Amino acid sequence: MKEFFFHIRGAVMSTLVLAVVCCGLYPLIVFGISQLLFRDQANGSLITGADGSVRGSKLLGQAFSDPKYFHPRPSAAGNGYDATSSGGSNLGPTSRKLKETIQGRITAYRAENGLSGTEPVPADAVTASGSGLDPEISLRNAELQVARVAKSRGLSENKVREFVQQNTDGRDLGVFGDPGVNVLQLNLALDQYH
């Protein structure tokens, strides 16, 4: 019996020590390091407006439909850009519904941006990302929207292109991926200017 209680006491003490280390010390150390070295990322990469209010996160897309704004890629997350319902449409490449959806998006994209019926449309303009929350669009997608945004805001196309260039993220480590334009940052910069 004495040996039984000895083992129970050892198990309880081990559990308490591991609970303090794994549930207390380790999270505090990780939190402290993240706040010291990666403060912006650890706090959600938040973007603030001119008035100091939080307008969103650099990591999450938002819906913009007004002609004076650059439009993000489509979202399959809930009611559009719902972070609690992140996910793709789960429609496969042979899905007729997916084909019809994309064809409708191509037609709408060409109409809203004044493109001809033969103008190629970037894939990111008509397909949702895997998460449905992608905050960036391709440079080509942004370029095709410049004329619409410039006309709606009463700005020159060259001025709007300057904003696109200023809000373009380069390749990761200079070689991985393609440059992308963060739609929220770009639209906020345009709002602050005009």
ZAPA-513855 format. One line per 8 residues: number of its first residue (from 1); for each residue z, x, y of N, C-alpha, C. Coordinates in steps of 0.02 Angstrom, whole numbers, plus 50000, padded with zeros to 5 digits. Atoms other than C-alpha are relative to their C-alpha. Layout:
REM residues N
NUM	Z X Y Z X Y Z X Y; ...
This chain:
REM residues 194
1	50000 50041 49941 50000 50000 50000 50000 50044 50063; 49996 49955 49943 50043 50143 50117 49932 50031 50014; 50066 49970 49993 49873 50221 50085 49951 49949 50030; 50043 50054 49974 49787 50053 50122 50008 49995 50076; 49988 50004 49928 49869 50042 50295 49977 50063 50037; 50024 49937 49971 49826 50224 50327 49925 49996 50014; 50072 50007 49992 49641 50185 50301 49983 49947 50053; 50011 50053 49949 49650 50025 50406 50013 50029 50069
9	49985 49970 49936 49733 50120 50548 49946 50048 50022; 50055 49954 49984 49597 50254 50540 49937 49963 50021; 50059 50039 49982 49459 50122 50544 50007 49967 50068; 49988 50032 49936 49537 50030 50691 49996 50052 50056; 50001 49948 49949 49562 50192 50789 49929 50025 50011; 50070 49979 49993 49382 50247 50754 49960 49949 50038; 50035 50055 49965 49319 50078 50813 50017 50000 50074; 49979 49999 49930 49421 50088 50973 49971 50060 50037
17	50027 49941 49968 49365 50266 51012 49925 49992 50011; 50072 50011 49993 49182 50223 50980 49984 49946 50051; 50010 50052 49950 49198 50065 51085 50007 50028 50070; 49990 49971 49934 49266 50163 51232 49942 50047 50018; 50054 49953 49987 49133 50299 51216 49933 49964 50008; 50067 50032 50000 48981 50188 51177 49994 49941 50048; 50003 50059 49956 49026 50036 51282 50028 50013 50069; 49971 49985 49935 49112 50122 51427 49974 50064 50030
25	50019 49935 49972 49082 50307 51453 49925 50010 50002; 50073 49988 50002 48900 50318 51397 49963 49957 50052; 50035 50039 49949 48839 50170 51504 50016 50024 50071; 49982 49976 49933 48935 50238 51655 49963 50065 50017; 50035 49937 49989 48857 50411 51634 49926 49987 50013; 50070 50016 49991 48682 50339 51615 49989 49966 50068; 50006 50034 49935 48709 50225 51765 50006 50050 50058; 49990 49950 49947 48773 50370 51871 49939 50046 50007
33	50059 49956 49997 48627 50484 51825 49940 49963 50028; 50057 50038 49975 48500 50346 51857 50006 49987 50075; 49991 50012 49929 48575 50308 52028 49991 50064 50041; 50008 49936 49965 48575 50493 52075 49928 50024 50000; 50066 49970 50007 48403 50542 52011 49942 49951 50006; 50055 50049 50001 48301 50381 51999 50023 49934 50032; 49970 50059 49968 48382 50260 52122 49951 49942 50007; 50049 50054 49989 48224 50161 52165 49982 49966 49934
41	50020 50028 50064 48170 50138 51984 50059 49964 49966; 49941 50030 50032 48347 50100 51922 50018 49933 50031; 49984 50063 49965 48361 49960 52050 49941 49952 50002; 50054 50048 50007 48197 49876 52004 49937 50014 50040; 50058 49983 49959 48070 49965 52117 49983 49944 50049; 50008 50057 49954 48096 49830 52249 49960 50018 50062; 50040 49992 49939 47977 49807 52395 50030 49954 50052; 49972 50040 49946 48049 49748 52560 49948 49988 50054
49	50045 50017 49945 47958 49663 52702 50023 50032 50064; 49984 49971 49934 47961 49712 52886 50069 49979 50023; 49934 50025 49978 48118 49606 52910 50057 50025 49955; 49950 49973 50044 48209 49699 52771 50016 49958 49939; 49987 50043 50058 48207 49555 52647 49958 50024 49940; 50035 49981 50061 48157 49588 52467 49942 49951 49988; 50061 50042 50010 47979 49525 52438 49977 50000 49929; 50020 49997 50070 47961 49574 52256 50012 50070 49973
57	49994 49935 50033 47950 49721 52138 49931 50032 49994; 50063 49964 50008 47816 49854 52130 49974 49993 49929; 50017 50002 50070 47816 49826 51943 49977 49931 49975; 50017 50068 50021 47783 49637 51939 49949 49968 50047; 50051 50034 49961 47630 49542 51996 50027 49934 50029; 49985 50065 49970 47638 49388 52107 49935 49964 50013; 50060 50040 49988 47517 49246 52132 49983 49997 50074; 50026 50008 49932 47412 49249 52291 49935 49962 49993
65	50062 50038 50005 47277 49118 52316 49966 49989 50067; 50029 50008 49934 47249 49111 52505 49943 50051 50009; 50056 49955 49992 47079 49187 52553 50016 50064 50040; 49983 49941 49961 47165 49309 52673 50037 50053 49960; 49966 49953 50044 47252 49394 52527 49956 50024 49944; 50031 49976 50061 47190 49504 52388 50032 49962 49942; 49975 50039 50056 47206 49408 52226 50014 50046 49941; 49984 49959 50058 47290 49483 52073 49958 49980 49939
73	50034 50020 50061 47224 49478 51897 50034 49937 49973; 49970 50062 50027 47253 49313 51804 50063 50015 49959; 49938 49993 50038 47420 49286 51718 50004 49946 49947; 49987 50048 50053 47461 49204 51553 50075 49991 49990; 49927 50002 50006 47649 49216 51585 50027 49935 50031; 49972 50063 49977 47720 49041 51597 49955 49965 50050; 50039 50031 49946 47663 48957 51758 49970 50053 50046; 50029 49946 49961 47587 49120 51817 50053 50046 50029
81	49955 49948 49977 47687 49278 51845 50074 49981 49993; 49931 50018 50015 47845 49202 51771 50029 50054 49956; 49972 49943 50036 47945 49355 51719 50041 49979 49939; 49961 50023 50057 48050 49249 51600 49955 49979 49942; 50048 50021 50052 47892 49201 51503 49945 50052 49992; 50049 49947 50004 47805 49369 51497 49963 49998 49933; 50039 49997 50061 47664 49377 51372 49928 49984 50012; 50071 50014 49996 47479 49364 51340 49985 49931 49974
89	50021 50066 50023 47379 49212 51292 49997 49996 49924; 50006 49996 50073 47367 49269 51110 49935 49971 49974; 50066 50022 50022 47186 49212 51105 49960 50061 49980; 50038 49944 50026 47076 49326 51000 49930 50004 50028; 50067 49990 49972 46904 49395 51043 49948 49950 49976; 50048 50051 50024 46818 49260 50940 50019 49930 50021; 49976 50065 49978 46913 49118 51023 49952 49968 50050; 50044 50036 49954 46800 48989 51104 50037 49982 50064
97	49960 50016 49941 46941 48938 51221 50003 50060 50047; 49997 49940 49959 46957 49118 51282 49932 50011 50035; 50067 49991 49972 46768 49130 51308 49988 49951 50058; 50009 50050 49947 46765 48968 51409 50044 50014 50060; 49954 49984 49946 46916 49020 51511 49973 50058 50042; 50027 49942 49965 46839 49188 51555 49937 49981 50038; 50062 50020 49966 46671 49109 51597 50017 49959 50064; 49978 50039 49941 46760 48986 51715 50028 50046 50054
105	49972 49953 49952 46854 49130 51797 49945 50042 50033; 50055 49962 49972 46693 49229 51820 49964 49959 50054; 50033 50044 49952 46610 49081 51906 50042 49992 50063; 49955 50008 49943 46761 49053 52018 50005 50064 50041; 49994 49936 49965 46777 49238 52061 49937 50014 50041; 50063 49989 49963 46594 49251 52110 49996 49954 50060; 50004 50048 49945 46606 49094 52217 50048 50018 50056; 49951 49986 49947 46765 49143 52310 49986 50066 50036
113	50013 49936 49969 46702 49319 52345 49927 50007 50023; 50068 50000 49975 46522 49272 52389 49953 50047 49962; 50041 49956 50041 46443 49367 52244 49941 49962 49970; 50058 50032 50032 46273 49333 52168 50016 49984 49927; 49989 50021 50070 46259 49255 51995 49990 50056 49950; 50012 49944 50046 46209 49424 51922 50047 50058 50013; 49954 49945 49983 46342 49533 52005 50052 50007 49945; 49949 49990 50052 46452 49611 51870 50071 49989 50029
121	49931 50014 49980 46634 49555 51880 50046 50045 49959; 49954 49956 50038 46772 49679 51834 50042 49960 49950; 49962 50033 50053 46865 49636 51674 50069 49979 50024; 49931 50017 49978 47034 49639 51762 50001 49941 50048; 50003 50058 49956 46974 49501 51879 50000 49934 49961; 50006 50062 50039 46953 49377 51737 50041 49998 49936; 49957 49998 50060 47072 49431 51598 50071 50017 50019; 49929 49986 49988 47261 49432 51595 50021 50063 49963
129	49973 49941 50035 47359 49587 51549 50042 49977 49941; 49959 50017 50058 47463 49594 51391 50065 49967 50018; 49937 50030 49978 47621 49552 51487 49990 49939 50044; 50013 50054 49953 47539 49433 51610 50033 50013 50068; 49963 49984 49939 47637 49522 51748 49973 50063 50036; 50028 49938 49973 47523 49669 51792 49993 49996 50076; 50001 50003 49927 47545 49709 51978 49938 50031 50032; 50056 49964 49972 47386 49810 51999 49933 49971 49979
137	50069 50015 50016 47200 49778 52005 49960 50065 50006; 50043 49941 49997 47058 49902 51985 49972 50009 50071; 50032 49987 49935 46976 49984 52135 49937 49957 50009; 50060 50041 49996 46815 49892 52095 50017 49927 50016; 49977 50069 49987 46906 49724 52093 50020 49994 50073; 49979 50002 49930 46984 49764 52262 49939 50005 50046; 50059 49991 49958 46817 49821 52334 49960 49935 50005; 50038 50063 49999 46734 49656 52286 50035 49946 50040
145	49962 50050 49961 46872 49560 52378 50004 50019 50074; 49993 49976 49931 46862 49663 52539 49966 49954 50051; 50038 50041 49952 46729 49556 52625 50036 49934 50014; 49964 50064 49992 46825 49393 52595 50063 50009 50041; 49936 49988 49965 46991 49464 52654 49987 50019 50073; 50016 49979 49932 46913 49547 52807 49978 49941 50042; 50025 50059 49963 46824 49387 52859 50058 49952 50015; 49944 50047 49991 46981 49280 52834 50051 50025 50051
153	49951 49971 49954 47088 49400 52937 49969 50020 50067; 50032 49979 49938 46959 49437 53071 50002 50075 50010; 49999 49927 49997 46961 49623 53030 49933 50028 49976; 50061 49968 50026 46819 49745 52997 50011 50018 49926; 49994 49982 50071 46781 49782 52815 50025 50072 49993; 49977 49930 50004 46810 49968 52850 50076 50004 50008; 49927 50000 49990 46987 49931 52913 50035 49976 49936; 49969 50026 50061 47026 49829 52757 49993 50052 49944
161	50008 49947 50050 46955 49970 52648 50052 50056 50010; 49948 49950 49986 47076 50090 52735 50066 49978 49968; 49938 50026 50031 47221 49978 52679 49997 50005 49925; 50007 49995 50072 47152 49975 52502 50013 50073 49979; 49990 49929 50018 47146 50167 52498 50073 50020 50008; 49930 49983 49988 47322 50180 52570 50047 49971 49946; 49957 50033 50050 47390 50065 52433 49973 50009 49929; 50027 49984 50066 47299 50142 52286 50044 50053 49967
169	49962 49952 50039 47403 50229 52153 49951 50041 49959; 50045 49956 50037 47318 50380 52075 50014 49998 49925; 49990 49994 50073 47308 50426 51892 50069 50029 49986; 49935 49973 50019 47473 50462 51804 49991 50074 49982; 50002 49927 50009 47503 50651 51807 49931 50027 50017; 50066 49977 49977 47329 50664 51885 49944 49992 49950; 50053 50005 50051 47236 50631 51722 50002 49936 49958; 49994 50057 50045 47301 50477 51630 49988 49934 50036
177	50013 50067 49973 47237 50301 51662 49951 50002 50058; 50045 50007 49943 47134 50238 51807 50041 49985 50062; 49965 50019 49939 47184 50222 51989 50004 49924 50005; 49991 50072 49992 47250 50049 52031 50027 49983 50068; 49978 50023 49935 47286 49948 52186 50057 49950 49990; 49943 50046 50006 47458 49867 52198 49989 49942 50049; 50019 50058 49959 47417 49691 52261 50055 49980 50048; 49945 50020 49956 47589 49650 52331 50007 50048 50059
185	49993 49951 49947 47603 49812 52429 49941 49995 50050; 50059 50006 49957 47425 49792 52496 50004 49939 50044; 49996 50062 49960 47451 49612 52551 50056 50003 50052; 49946 49992 49951 47617 49654 52635 49979 50046 50057; 50024 49954 49948 47536 49800 52727 49952 49964 50047; 50047 50038 49958 47397 49684 52789 50038 49950 50044; 49960 50047 49961 47526 49554 52844 50036 50035 50058; 49964 49963 49947 47623 49686 52943 49952 50022 50054
193	50049 49978 49950 47464 49745 53028 49972 49941 50040; 50034 50057 49968 47388 49574 53066 50025 49935 49974
